[in-house]
């Protein structure tokens, strides 16, 4: 029965919300770049809330709110929209679209809008980028625009700060220009820097306010009447990420800058490079080649440098390797031969060019080196030898270069040595082919001592694969030499060594660490795209076998530091004493989750007692001689252990605890539907295909196609929240819907107890589930008056939603069944895939017992019972142990590019537990696979949430008061 008073009341509330959301001047200072159109402003005009495509921006309802940026997002960030990676309407990254074209060194118009006025000034900077590339702040800072004139209020330039455009106060004589809805309008002219041009240039617009404090230099400006901000102190520190005062805002606009008269045609979408036509090859991959000639002008000398290069790329047939496509993909190459990572981002490091690289100069594919992004002297025959000993990279060079009599090679990027490698016995590095080749076939031009040409060394017999020793990485050919695959990229401090400074490849994740699982329905105005984080899907902690390097023995890396041993009893006791003293605070203040009513309460899934039980297993018994780090016997030893626990908990809260979830939730909305086959993988992933490396393949779980499992936990959110967003869209933007549907949506708002989140994930054979449909979250299931009566019985607390198996509905990988799909994420940091569950079984479970090894859980077969992690009432610590297993494998052993986890942890403690650098790096490793985001996998989800969790835990444990 529909009650008219409820409908009227809901209309009133909704109308008030509309008025509130549409009225900006009452909120804190906000602004955006209007001309040229910034990425965020473009996303706010003519938004497509329904039926958008990959080339449509995700609707932006707050283009003026990008007050987080700088070190966190060069182009600004609001909510889950990071405009370094502008989101499109279907959840990917929006391809660039040039908004204006300018002549080199031209004077251009910059129009800005402030929805609230807090004085201050604007600056504009520029950076030439390639499609898919994220600019650095250093690039922007190198190419600032010069302020020329204030077209509305006549402010003069500041000789000491020529890039600043100061703005008048609101009481400026004669008043300020305003829009029809009261926004403040500004029009300035800036000159583009000389010598910079490109098909894709980012203009970074920056607004810093002056109502709380002023930037340095304000006291040296000749203020016109109506401009001076008043008696305001100088800012002691301007937060580099915008978190704090003064308020700051960042926007970016995509433009072209060309030589004079080069902008005759209207702006058009920027293409990365022409799509390459594949040529069939008798190998496990398809290879494509294109020859391009690049002509550029040197910024320093003005000389024209012409480089002709052949770019070889590959199409990887194993589509399960590709997690998601953003700005590049299999048929959408990056510029300049850069690598397209499996997650669709362009770059040149191993994270982009290694396992699952989609195209470009991938490390595991035959190729020619990418042309340098800096002008270099054209090569004649062999690469230039920069020194007589061949121990440094040629100036500006990118590629592989011989060293030490060609017995090894180094990887160079833009003239910097990123890693060094040794060829196996009987082989030398062939610079012509870019591989370790038979010695008899190599004419080495690199002599370690005097730089003379080496005599050819012929092996007495064909070499075989040699075992590695110490910390040397050996690359060995088999039948035919193929491109040496560098599996890490890490700077080496000693140019004469072949020792990479990274951890073993056997403990490195090769798949995208993703984001957290939503359990509350998004409240943003785009109902088709969840705005809450998605679940971490922990992929194998070992290198995934490549289908396109079948003739190359894989390089092996050995640890560069001693393994973590079990702690002494005194250290462990000291850590436990602190935990025990604060166990009530941990349970009631730290291990909390958010209910659908947005109330934070203690988790029913994650409790202190189980945490402590899991810790005792992992620091006493460990897994594969790896132990959870509890500290050492030094004076601050127990503090090291406590900070390690705090970092682990901070990530766990973001990933699962805040959702009270153990099993992965169904969160991937594909074409507006939650496919039931999401249990097979979400965001373009296939969990049952995440296998171990060849050296550890014996540990992985076999796929049992007859296995049937139903998840223990699932998402919880209220249909009313979803419908509120839809109603607001309809009322605000005039989306056409039938009146009966609008009334139904409004009525559903009044029934506050309805919950329609997707049910638990499940798996089963095709014999039982020939195909699977989707979860209809809007379905009415609570109809006791119907004939026959209908009830909501899929999960406890359900009051809406239900299965719809009327027709097959594919997940993002095209699966329409759930056969063998039983290895979704489980545990506090979601353990996923046949490799990880296999390792648990191999070291801790039934398999260890069956093979005569010590087993902590001899009755649990984690391959046949992966649900034991979440289901077991006897061993509730398992949900913690699964996450700790990941932590010791992937975090505590992390040592990449000179960043070593344990060293940085100790440095953080020794320096007084100050600063975000340590925890932000940890967040990058957990969420995106690198310590210095943005990574090849994309920006870190919830960076500030993770750091906030970390310091909250340190405070709860009483650590922040120690120093």
N, C-alpha and C positions, 0 to 999 in steps of 0.2 A: 504494500500500500504506500502511495506517494503522499507525503504530507506537505501541503502547500507552504506552511510557515517555514519548514526546513529549507525548501527551495528558495524562498525569498531571502531567508537569512544567508544562505550560501551565496546568492547573487550579490548581496550587500558586501559580504566579506571579500568576495572575489573582486568586486569593483574597487574596493578600497586598496586591495593589493595591486591592481592595475595602476591606479593613480599613484600609489607609492613607488612602484617600479618605474613608472614613466617620468617621475619628477626627480631631476638630478641635483639642482642647486643646494639642496639641504644636506648633502652628504659631504664627505671629505673631498679635498681638492682632487679633481680628475681632469684628464685631458687626452687629446689624441691628434694625430697628424691627419689632416683632411686632404691636402693637396701637396704632393702627389698622394694618392690614396694609400694609406698604410694597410698592411695585411689584416690587421684587426678591424679597421674601419670598413674595408672592402667586405669582410665577413659579416658586417652588421647591416649592410644595405641590401635590400631585396633578398632576405634569407630564404633558403629552401629547407623547410622543416620536414617535408615529406618528398620522397622521390629524388633526392639529391644523388649526384654521381661523384666519381673520383675527382672530377674537375670543378666541383662546386665546393666552396668553403663551408666548413661546419658553422652553423649560425652562431654569431657572437652577440650576446645581449648586453655586454658591458664593454664597449670598445674603449671607453675612457678610464678603465680600471687597471691598466697594466702597470701597477706600482711596484711590482717585483721584477727584477731584471738584472742588468749588470753582469756580475760573475755567475748568476744563476740562469739568466736568459738574456742574451744580447738584444733581442728584439721584444722583450717584455713577456710577461706571463700573468694570466688571470685564471684562477681556478685550475682546471686541468688543461687549459689551452696554453701551450708554450709556443710562442710565435717564432722561435728559432726553427720549429717544425710545425708550420701552420697546418692545423688539422683540416681534412676534407670531410665531406658529408657522410662518408661511409666508414670512417674510423681510421683512414690512412693519413698520409701526408700530402698536402695540396701541391701540385706542380706549380712552378713559378709562372706568373702572368705579368709581363711588363706593363706598368701603368703610364709611364711617360718616357719619351725619348729626348735627350738633350745633346747639344753639341759639346765637344770637349772644352772645358774651361768656361762654359756659359754661365750667365747669371739667371737663376731660376726662382720661381715663386714658391714659397713655403707658406701654406695656410694652416693655421692651428686653431683648435677649438678647446676651450676650457668650460667644463660644466660647473666648476666651482673655482673661484679665483683666490689663489694664495700667493700672488706676486711671484718674483723669481725671474728666470730667463730660460730661453731655448738655445739649444745647440744642435747642429746637424753635421754628421760625419758620413763617410762613404767607404765602401770596400767592394772590390771586384770579386765575384765568386762564380763558381760553376753550379749548375742545377744540382740540388741535393747537398751542397756544401753548407756548413754552418760557419759563419764568419767568426773570427776571434776579435776580442776588443782591441787587441794590439793592431789589427788591420784597420779597424775604424779610426783608432787614434792617430794612425799614420797619415790619414787623408781627410782632415777636417775641411768643412766648407767655411768660407769667410763671409761674415755678415756684411751686407752692403747698405740696406736701407729698410726703414720701417714705413710701410706704405700707408698706414692708417694714423699713426701717432707721431711720426717724425723723430724717433729716438736715434741718436748718432751712434756710430760704432765705438767700441772701447779699445783704444790703441794697445793696451796691455793684454787684452783678451779679445782678439779680433773675431773669434767664433761665436761670441755671445750676442743674443738679441734680447735685451731687457724689455719687460712689459710694464705698462702703467698700472697704477692702482685703480680700484673701482671708482674712486672719487676724482678721477681725472677730469679736468675742466672740459665741459661739453659732453661728458659721458663716454662710455665705451660702446662699440658696435656690438649688437646682440642679435641672436637668431630669434625666430618666432617663438621658440620654447625657452628663451632666456639664456642660452649659452653665450659665452664671451668669444668674440671672433678676433683673430689676429692675422695679419698679412705682412710677411717679411720677404726680402729678397736676399739670396745668398749666392756667392760665386763658387762654382765647382772647382776643386783643386786642379792645377795644371798637370797634364801628363797622365791622367787616369781616364781610361775608357774601357768599355766592355759591353758585350751583349746583355749581361746580367750584372747589375750593380745594386747593392743594397745601400739605401740611405737610412742611417740611424738617426731618428729624432729623439731628442732627450730634453725633458723638462724637469728642472729642479726648483722647488718652491723656496720662498724666503719669508714665510710667516713665523716659523719657529726659530730659525737661525739662518745666516747667510753664508754663501760660499766665499772663499778667500778672494779678495780683490774688489769687493763691493765698495770699499772706502776709497778706491782710487778712480772711480767713475764720475764723470761730470753729469750728475743726474738732471734731466729736464724737469720742469714743473709737473707734478703729479705722478712721478715715477719712484721716488725714494721709498724704500719699504719701511722706513721708520727705525726706531731705536731697537734693533734686533741684534743679539750677539752673533759673533762669527761661530760657525759650526766647528766643534772640536774634531769631530770625525764625520765624514759623510759615508754612510753604510754602502759598501760596494754592491750589495744585492737589493738595496731598497728597503730593507727591514729596519725601520727606525726613522728618526727625524734627521734631516728634512725629508719630506715626501718627494719621491722621484718617479718619473714615468718614462718608459721606453717604447718606441714603435719602430717598425721598419717598413720601407716602401721599396718595391722592386722596379727599377728603371733601367734604361739603356743609356750609355754615354758613347757617342760616336764622333768621328772627325766631322768637320764642318760639312753641312749639307748631307749628312749621312742618315738623317731621320725623315726622308721623304715619305716613306710608307707609314701608315698608322701602326702603333704597337701591336704585337701579336704574341701568342704564347711562345715561351722559350723552349726549344727542343734541346735535349742533352747533346746528342749527336745523331745523325741519321741511323735508323734501324738497320742493322746488319743482316745480310742474307746468309743463312747457315749453309755450309758445305758438308756433305756427308763424309765421314772418316771412319775407317775400320777400327774404332776405339770405343771406349765406354762413354765418350762424350762427343758432342758436336762442337766443332770449332769454326769460328768465323773470323775473317780478317778484313781489314780495311786499311788502305794507305792514305794518309792525310798529310798535307803540307800546311804547316803553321808558320805564319809570318808575324813577328812581333817587334816592337820597338823597345830598345833598352831604355829604362828610366834613367840610367846613369850616364850612358855615352851617347844615346840617340841613335846608335847603330842599329840597322835592321838585321835581325837574325832569322834565318829561314831554316826550319827543321822538318825533314820528311821522315815519317815513322810509320811502321806497320803495327797496328794494334790487333792482337789476337785475343779473342774472348771465347767463352764456352757457354754452352747451354747445358745445364746439369739436368739429366733426365729424372733424377730422383726428386720428385717434387716435394716429398715429405721433408726434405732438407730445408726447404724455404719456409721460414716461419711467417713472414708477412712481406708485402710489397709496399714500399713507401714512395720515395722519389725516383728510384731506379728499380730495375728488375731484369728478368731473363732477356726480354726483348727491348729493354730500355737502358742502354749502356750509360755509364758515367762519362764525363768529359775527360780528355787528356789521358785516357787509358787507366784512370783510377778504378779501384775495385768496388764492385757493388756487393755489400755484405748481404748475408742471407736475410737480413731484416729490412733491406731496401735503402741503405744509406751509403753514400760515396766516401771513400777514404783510401789511404795508402798503407796503413799499418796492418799487422798480421790479423788483427780482429776483423778487418774488412776483407783481407786478401787470402785468409787461411781457409779452414774447413767450411764448406758450403758456400764459398764465394760464388756469386751467380755469373758474373762476367767481368771483363777487364783483365788486368795483369795479375791474375790469381796465382798464388804461390805454388799451387799443386797442378798447374796446367802448363803445357808447352806455350811459350810466348816470346815476344821480344819486349825489351824493357820499355816502360812508358816514357814518353818525352818528358823532360824535366819541366816543372812548372816555373823554373827560373831559366833565363837564357843561358845556354852553355855553348862552348865552342863545338862546332860540328865534328863528329868523330870520323876518323879515317881508318878504316879497318877495325882496330881494337879500341876500347875505351881509353881515354887519356890516362896516363900513369902520372899521378900527381906528385909522387915522391919516388926516390930511387928504391925504397924498400917496399913500395906498394902497400903501405900500412895505413893509408888514409883514403877517404873518399875523394874523388875528383870534385872540384869546386862546383857546387850546385847540382851534382848528379844524383839521379834516382835509378837504382838497379842493383845488380849483383856484380861484384868486382873481385878479381883474384888477389890473393895475398900469400906470402910465404912460399915462394916457388910454385905457386898454383896448387899447393897442398890443401888450401882452404879458400874460402871466399867470405866476403863481408856484404851485408845488405846495407845499401845507402839510400837515404831519402833526403832529397834537397841538400846533398852534400854532407849529411851527418851519418855517421856509422851507427846503425841501430842494433846490429847483432853480428856475430862472427860464427863460422861453421867450418868443420873439417871434412874433407872428402875421405872415403874409406881407402884402405890399403890397395895400391895398384891403380889408383885413379887420380886424376888431376882436374882442376876446375877449368873448363873450356869456356872462355869469355865469349867466343863467337856464338855458342849455343846456349850459354847460360846454365850449364849443367856440369856435374862431375862425370867426366868421360874417361874411357880407357886411356891410360898414359900414352900409349903408342899413337893415339889419335889427336893428342894435344900438342900444340906448339906454344909453349908458355913464354910470355913476354914480361914476366914479373919475377925478378930475382930478389930474394930477401936481403942480400948483402949489398950488391952494387947496382942493381937495376938492369943488368944485361940480360940478353935473351938466354933462357935456359936450354941446355941440350934436351932433346926428347928422351924421356925415360920409358923404356919398354918393360912391361911386366913379364915375368917368366911364365906365368899362367894367368888365365882369366880370374879376376878376383871374385871372391864370394863375400857375402855379407859378413862383416866383422862385428863382434860384440863391442859395445861401448864400454869405456872404463872411466873412472873418475867422474869428471863433469864435462867431458868433451862430447859434442854432438857429431856423429859421423853420418855422412850421406853416401850411400852406396848404390851403384847401378846394378841391374840384373842383366837381362838380355839386351835391351837397348837403353841407352841413357835417356832419361827424361828430366824435366826441370826439377832441380833440387827444391824440395819443399821445406821452407823455413817455417817451423811451427810456432815460433815465438818471435817477438821483436822486442829486444831489450837492449838498452845502451850498454856498451862494454867500456869499462874505464881503462883497461889495458889493451891497446890495439894489437898486441902481439899474441894474445890468447885466443883460443877458440871456445871460450866458456861463456855460454849465455847466462845471464843473471836472472833466470826465471825458474820457476818450479817445474816439476816433471809434467809432460803432457798428459800423463795418465791420471792426473788429478785436476785437470783443467776442464771446466764446463765448455762444451762445444755448441751448446744451444742457448737460445735467448733466455736469460733469467727474466721472467715477466713480472707483472704487478699483482696486486692483491685482489682478493675476491670480494665482490660487493655483496652485502647482505641487506642493504637498505636501498630502496628504489631511488634513482637519481631525481633531484628536484629541479634540474635545469630545464630550460624551456624546449629542449630538443628531446622528445620522448623516444626517439629511435636509437639514441646512443647513450649508454650508461655513462654517467660522469664520475661514478665512484670507481676506485681502483679495482683492478682485476687480479685473479689469484696468481701468486707465484707458482710457476710450473718448473720445478727444479729438474733440469735435464741431466743426462748422464754426466758423471764427474770425470769421465774419461773421453779421449778423442774418438769421435765417431768415424768408422771406416769410410773411406772415400771411394765412390764408385768410379772415379775418373783418374785414379793413379794406380792402376793395377800392376804396373811394371816397375814400380819404384819402392824400394824398402824404406819404410818410414823412419825418419830421424828419431832418436830417443834422447830425451833430456833427463839427466839425473839431478837429484836435489843439490842445491848450493849451500844448504845449511843443515845443521844437525837436527834430527827429528825431535819432536816434543816427547819427553819421557813422562811417565807417571809421576805425579807430584809427591814430595815427601809428606809424611803424615802430619808434620807440624804446619806446613803450608796449607794443606787441605783443611786442617782443623781450624786454622785462622780464618780462612774464607768462610767455612761453614758457620763459624761463630758469629760473623757479621750477618750472614743470611738468616740464621735462627733468631737473632736479636730483632730483625725487621720482617719476620715472616708474616705478621698480621698486616703490615703496610704493603707488602708485596701482594698478598691476596686481595686486599680491599682498595688499594690505591693504584696498583700497577697492572695486575691481570684483570682488566676490565673489558667489557664489550658494550657496544651501542645497540640498544633495542630499536625496533621500528618506530618507537615514539621519541627517538633521539635522546634517551636517558642512558647514562653510563652506569652499569652495575657489574658486580663481580662475575667473572666467567664461570660457567658451570662445566666447561670442558678442560680448562687449563688452571690447575691449582698448584700451590707452592709445594705440597708434599710430593706430588708426582714429579715436579721439577727437580727437587732434591734427589729423589730416587734415580732419576735419569742421569743426573750429574755424577752420582756415585758409581753408576755402571760405566760411564764414559771416561771418568778420570782414574778409576781403578783398573777396569778390564780393558777399556778401549776397544778399537776395531782395527784389525790388521796392524797392530803395534802403533796405532795412532791414538792419542789421548786428548781429552778436552783439557785445555790449558788452564791450570788453577794458580799459576804463578811460580815463584822460585824462592830460594832461601835468602835472598838479599833483603835489606831493610824494608824495601817497598814491595817485596815479592808478592805478598797476599793482595796488595792493591792492584797489581797487574792482573791477577786472576779475577778479581771483582769487576774490573773494567771490561775484561773479556766477556764475562757473563752479562754485564750491562749492555754491551754492544750486541750480543746475541739476542737478548730480550727486546731491545729496541727494534730490531728488524722483525722479530717474531710478532710483536704487537701489530706492526703495520701489515704484515702478511696474513695473519689468521686470527690472532687473539681478539682483536677489536671486532671481529665478526662472529666470535664464539663458534668457529668452524674448524673441523678437523679434516673432513673430506673437501676436495675442491668443489666449488659451486658451479652451476651452469650459468655462465655470465655472457657468453659470446652471442650477441644478437646478430643473426645473419638474415638479411632481407626482412628485418622486422620480426624474426621468429627465433625462439630458443630451441634449436634442434635437439632432439633427444640423443642424437649421435655425438653431442658435445663430449660425451664420456670418452670418445676416441681421441679427442684432441681439440683444443680451442686456439683461435688466432692462427689458423693455418698450420697447426702442428699435428703430428701423429705420434702419440705417446708410445705405442707398442713398437715403433721403429727407432726409438732412442736406445741404441745398443751400445755395448762396451767396445773399447778398442780391441784390436786383434790380440794384444797380449793379455787381455782380461776377458775375452769373449767366453771363456769357459765358466765364468761366474754368472752370466746373465740368465734370466728366467726364460724357459721355453714358453711359447704361446699355446695355451690350452683353449682351443676354440669352443669347448663345451662348458667352460667356466661361467658361472652365474653369480654375480655379486650386486648388492644394492648398497649405496653409500649410507653412512650413519647420520651425517649432518647435511644440511642444505641451507640455502639462503633464506632469509626472512625479511620481507619488506611488504609495505602496505600498498594495496592497489590505489587507495585514495591519493597517495602521494603522486603516483603516475598520472592519475586522472586529473589532479589539480594542475599539473604541468600542461596537459592537453587542453583543459578548459581555458587556462590563461592564454595559451597560443591562439585558441579560437577567438577569444574576446579581444585580445590585443591586436592580432594581425589579420583578423577577418578570414581565417581559414574556413572554407565552405564545408559544412557538414549538415546532415539532416537534423531538424529540430528535435526529433525523438532521441537521436543519439546524444545531443547536447544535454537534454534533460536527464538521460540515463547517467551520463558522466557526472553531472552536478549532484544528482541524487546519491551517487556512490560516495561522494565526498562526505555525506552526512553519516555514512555507516562506517565509523572510524575503525571498526574491528576487523575489516576485511583484509585478508592477506592472500596474495596470489603469486608469490615468488615461485620460480621453477622448483620442481620436486628433486629428490636426490638423484644423482647420476647412477646409472646401472649398466650392466653388461650381460650378454647372453647370446646363445648360438642362433644362427639364422633359421634353424629348424623351428625355434620358438618365436623368434622375431624376424620374419622374412624381410621386413623393412620397418623403419621407424619414422615417426612424424615429428611433432613439435609440442612444446608446452604452451598452452593457451592461458596466459596469466589473467585474462579478463573473463574467463568462463565462470558462469554461475554454477556452483556445485552444492550449495546449501539450500536445497529445496525439499523439505520434508513433506510439503503438501502435494508434490508432484506424484504422478502415477506412472511407473513405480516411484517411490521416494528417492531423491538424490541426496547424497551426503558427500562431504569432503573428507576422504579417507586415505589420501596418498601419504600425508605426513602429519604429525601431531601439530595442532594449532592451525591447520589449514582451513580457511574459510572462503577461498576462491581459487580459481585456476583448475587446470586438469589436462590430461593427455589428449592429443588429437592425432590419431593414427589413420586418418581417412586417406592419406596419400603420403608417399615418401617425401621427406624434407631433408636436404643435405646440410651438413655442417660446413664450416669454412674450407675443409679439405675435400668436400664432395661425398663424404661417407653418409650412407642412408641405412646403416645397420650398426649393431653394437657387438658384433662377434669378435672376441679376443680383446675387447676394449676395456680391460679391467685395471689398467695401471695409471689411472688419473692421480692427481696430487693428493697426498695425505700427510698429516703431521704438522708441526708448528712452523716449519719452513718446508713447504710442500715437496715431498719426495715423489718423483715421477719416473715412469719408464721401466722397461725390463732390466736395464743395467743396474739401476740403483736398488730396486727390490731384490735383484739377484745377489748383489753384494751383501745386503743385510742377511739374506738367507745363507750365503756362503760363510760369513764370519760369525753370525750370531744365532742363526736359526737351525732348522732341522737338518739341512744339508751338512753343516759342520759336524753334527752328531753322527749322521749316517756315514761320513767319510773318516770317522775316528778322531776328529778334532774337538777341542773343548768348545762347548756351546752354552751360551747364556740362556737361550730359549729353545731347548731341544725339541719341544713339541709343536713349535710354530713353523710351518712352511710358508715363508713370506712370498714365495712364488704362487702358491695355491691359495694362500690366505692373506693377500696384501691388506685386506680390510682389518686384520688384527691390530694394525697400528691405531685405528680409531675405535674398534669394537671391544677390544679386550678389557674386561673388568678386572681381571687378575693382574694384568700388567699395564696399568694406566700410564706408566712412565714411557711406554713405547712411542707415544705421540711426540714426546720430547726427544727421545733418543734418535728418532729418524731425522730431526732437524739438527741435532748435535753431530750426527754422522756427517751431514753436509758441511757443517761448520769446520770440523777438523780436517776434512778433505780439501775444501775449497777456500776457506778463509785463513785458517791458521798456517797453511802452507803457501799462501799467496805471496809471490815474490816476482814482480814484473816491472820492468823498466826502472829499476832502482827503488821501487816502493815495496818494502817488506813489511808484512802485517805485524809481526811481533815487534820488530824494531820501532815501527811507528806507534804501536800501542805503548811501549815503554817510554818513548819520547813524549807522548801525550801525558802520561802520569808524571814523569820527571819534571815536566814544565808546568805542573800545577793544575792539570785537568782543564785547560783553557783552550778556547777556539773550536771551530767546527771542522777543521781540515781533516782530522782523523775520522770522525764519524761519517762525514760526507763521502770520503773515499770508500769506507766500508759499505755505505749504502749503494754506491756505484757498483761495487763488486757483486753484491747480493742481487741487486735489481737489474743491472745491465751488463755485468761481466767485466767491467774495467774500473780502475781506481780513480780515473781522471775524466769523468763524464764532461761533455756528452760523448757517448760511446757509439760504436757501430750499431748497437741495438737500439739507440735512441736515447732520449732524456730520461733521467731518473724519475720515477713516480714517487711523489710524496716526500721529497728530500727534506723539507722543513719538518714534516711530521716525524720522520725517523730521528732527526737530530733532537727534536723536542722530547721524544720518548727517552732518548739516551740520557739527557741531562735531568729529566724527571726521575729516572731510576737512580742516577748518581746521588741526587738530593735525598731520595727516599732511603738510600743506604747510608746516608750521613757522610758521604765522601767529599762533597764539595766544601765541607767545613774543616777539612783536615789541613788545608793549606792556607 
